[in-house]
């Protein structure tokens, strides 16, 4: 498995493998035929509120924490599962983004998450149910 990131304004290459756009909006000025996007996973993009907040604060660690939490919502979680499947099916997947900041954007954060191949914190899956039952058990008074 190989995950790469690339700006939408860079020329697509055969070596990109499966190209996945991870922005909510189509990159301005990029024609669909020229972009050669294989999948567009809009719901993997951060919310407008989070994106705007990050541009004002430039707090990268807190942005990633909030972004990973947003990935737990049902639509984003479903698209994250699609992305995990694409990574398992293809030799290389390139996450395509439009941001001018090449070091601090949602594609960079997603790549970090994917390289660990783990779910974002606070998932809604079985792990959360198990963790919740463990917390409930610890709170019960002993007889």
N, C-alpha and C positions, 0 to 999 in steps of 0.2 A: 504494500500500500504506500502510495506517495501522494501527498497533498501539497499543492503549490498555490500561490496567490499571484494575481496579476491584475493590473489596472485595465479597465475596459477600453482605455484609449491606446493601449499598446497593441501592436499587430498580433492577431491570433497565430498560433503555430500548431502544426500537427503534434509536436511534442507536448502540447498542453494536455492531451488526453481529453477526458470528459470536462467540458467547460460549464461551470455552474455560476450563474449570476446570483449574488446574495444581497442585492440592494432592493429596496422597496420600489424605487422609481427607475425607469430605464435611463441609462446614462445619456445626458444631453449631447446631441450632435452625433451620436453613434448610430449608424444604420444597422438594422437587424441582420441583413445579409452579411455585412462586413464583420459583425461581432462574433458570429459563429457560436452562439450560445446553445448548448444542448439542453439545459434545464434552467428555469428561472424560479428560484425559491424565494418569493417576496416576503413570506412570513418569517424568514430567518433574519431579516433586517431588524435593527433596533427600532423601537417606537420613535415617532417624531419627537416626542417629549424628551426621551433619553438622548437622542442624537443632538438636539438643540442644547440641552444641558451640558453635554460633553464639549461642544464647541465653545461654550462660554467658560467652563471650568478647567478643561484640559486635565482632569483627574483620571488618568488611565486606569490605575488599579480599581478605583471605585466604579468606573464605567464598566469594566469587565465583570465585576461582581453583579451589578445591576442588569447588565445585558444577559448574563448566564441565567439570572433569575427570570428574565422575560422569556427565555427559551423554554421555560416550563409551562407556558400557557399552551392550551390544546393545539392551536393552529401551528405554532412554532415547533412544538414537540413532534407533531406529525411530519413536518417538513424536515426536522432533524433526523427522524427515522429514515426518511427517503435519502437524505445525504449519507447516512451510515451505510445504507444498502448500496448506493452508488460507489462508495469507497471500497466496499467488499467485492463489487462486480468488476471494477475497472482497475487497471494497473496504475493509472494516474488520474487524479481529479484536480482541476485548477479552479479555485474560488475566484470569481471575477467581481471586482468592485470599482466604484467610480471616484472615491475620495482622493483628494490631493495629498493627504497625509498618508504616506506609504508605510509608516511604522505604527500608527495608532488608528485603527479602524476595525469595523466588525469582522472583516475577512481575516485579519491578523488574529483576533481573539478566537474566532471559529477554528482556525488552523491549530492554535494552541490546544483547544478543547479536543479536536479530532486526533491530534498526535497522541494524546493520552487515551483516546477512544473510551472516554467515560461520559456518563450523563452529566448534565449540569447539576449543581447543587439544588436541593429541594425538589427533586423529581416527584412526579405524581404516580410513579409506578409502584411495583411490589416492594421495593426497598423502603419507600416512605411508609407504607403500611406496616412493615416489620419494625421499622424504627419507632413509629408511633405506638405500637403495641408494647415495645420495650420500655418506652417512657411511661406508659400507663401502668405497667407492672411495677416500675420503680416507685411510683407515687402511692400505690396502695399500702395502707398500713399493715404491718405484719400482725398475725393473730397470735 
